[in-house]
Every structure is written in structure tokens, then in C-alpha cells.
Amino acid sequence: MQQAPNQVLLQAGFASSDSKAVLLKATLVILLLFLARTPGANAQLAADQTQGFGNGRLVTFTYLQNFDCVDQPTMDLDFNKALAESDPEEIQTPICQAVTEPTQDPTGGDIKHTAHLYVFIPMFSVDGDTNPAHAMPCPSGGRPGEFCGPALGAKLIALFGFLPEAWKATVNPAITTQCPDPNHKVPGTCTMHASSVDLSQTLIALNKIEGPLTAPIFVPTPNHSHVVDNSRVNSLPIWWEVRPVLILHQSDWPSADGSSGITSSKAMDDAEAAGRAIEVGSNFFLFFSSKETDHGTH
């Protein structure tokens, strides 16, 4: 026979004639368990967690599903002039493409109402690195024809004049990124993320290449950090649209503890207005909860 909740609480050591006291103790235990699952800045992250920032504070993301890169029937993400609805091969390999946005998120809801995850990408070089050998190697299970390793390094150096920290196999120790995360330290990886992204539309938007495109330009997922809107620092598990934000100046890059750099959407908006950051949309979505982990502000 199923035990009543009070009996369970009594057997767990909450022997009290005052039901309010029992409820309070049970609530405290649940709260402590929840806090144990929500690490602070220096605590160990679980294998399904990464950190981020919001409202000038550290937050912890807990992922509950894999990523989704939405490809709608009338899209042509592989640029072969055949719409996805008539191109089965296009949807066999996820094409996570910046700039391109679907009208719906993975739930089928209007993307205008989908939460935003601002993914900060360090598009600067701390030391003006021009060594193509320092670029990320190919990820395991990468895409055919993917740019990685020295070939990626040479291409990026030719386009930007330096190798951005975003695609260095080892980020300069002067900055830190939240992905790769502590449990997945291989360059280009982060829990429940795609390991490759399509950079083609981004390069066109930056006037680095010209169209028309004939195929995606796959590269390893860049080193990055995260920011959420102030209203989303404490959020139940939901789908979030990844909105890449190219950070152009090292001085804007957030430190590991959030004591400097851009750690809020307001500061991000200010940097974008000043031309120090560039934000775009994407068809890339992640599913996680968010929980504030640091009560300090700067």
C-alpha cells in the first residue's frame, strides 16, 4: 500500500507533532538538494551542465535534450537549389547555420516568442596569432569537407588577418570561455551541443566572401561563452534560440567570475550599439534550464 506523505516524512526523520515544522524541514531538505545541483563559480559542474551569465551574475545551465537545428520544408540550407521538402539528403545531417532563422522553434511555436541564448564568440586575437597550426583540429564525426586544423587556420587568417580566439585549439590564457566546458575539454565541444556549424552566411554578412553559395562552409563549433536576458536567469527547461554575438574587442570579453566584461544583455546591447559587437540569429536551438549561481554583481 502506498504510504501517505506524512508517513514518508516521519520515516525520513521528521518526527514532529507540528505539521508546519515538518513541512518547513522537508522544504529545507529539498532546497539543499537543489542547491547541491546548482554549483557556484568554483564548484564542479555536472556532465550535463555549463555556465553562463545574466543580469551581471553567473548562472548554471542544465541540459535535458540534445540540440536541434531546424530545417523547414521551404529552406535550402545546403544551397543545392532544391528545397528541403524535396531534398532528403539535406535533412540527414544537421546544418546549424548562423544568420538563417526559421519561423518556428522546435516546439512549433512562433520564434518571436522563443527565449534567446546569446552565444558570445571571441572574434579577436589576444596576441595577433597568425600561425594556422594553432587552429582547432577536426571534431570527431565532423562533416565532409569541413574546414579544420591548419586549413581552417589559413582561411581565417586570410580573411581576418589573424586567427580569432574563437577557433584556436587552445584559447589564449588571458581570456576564458565557458565552452568547451570542464567535462568536455576537446576543442569545439560542449555538452549537448553540435560539434560543427555552418559559417557561410556569417562570412557573407561580414563581406568576407561573395555569393552565390553552392555548399555550406562547415567549421568546428567555436569557443564561446553565454549570456541570457535578465528575466531568464532563473528559468525552467525550455528551448532557446542560439543568437551568435561576435565580440570584437578583448576588453568586452567576460571574465570567468563575471567581474569584468559583458555579463548582461543590457551591456551587450550597448556594445552592439557602439559597433563593438555584432548579433545575428540562427536556426540552432538548445534545451536547458537556467539557475542563478552567484549573488554578486559588478
Secondary structure, 3 states (H helix, E strand, C coil): CCCCHHHHHHHCCCCCCCHHHHHHHHHHHHHHHHHHCCCCCCCCCCCCEEEEEECCEEEEEEECCCCEECCCCCCCCCCCCCCHHHCHHHHCCCCCEECCCCCECCCCCEHHHCEEEEEEEECCCCCCCCCHHHECCCCCCCCCCCCCHHHHHHHHHHHHCCCCHHHECCCCCCCCCCECCCCCCCCCCCCCCCCEEECHHHHHHCCCCCCCCCCCCEEECCCEEEEECHHHCCEEEEEEEEEEEEECCHHHCCCCCCCCCCCCHHHHHHHHHCCCEEECCECEEEEEEEEECCCCCC
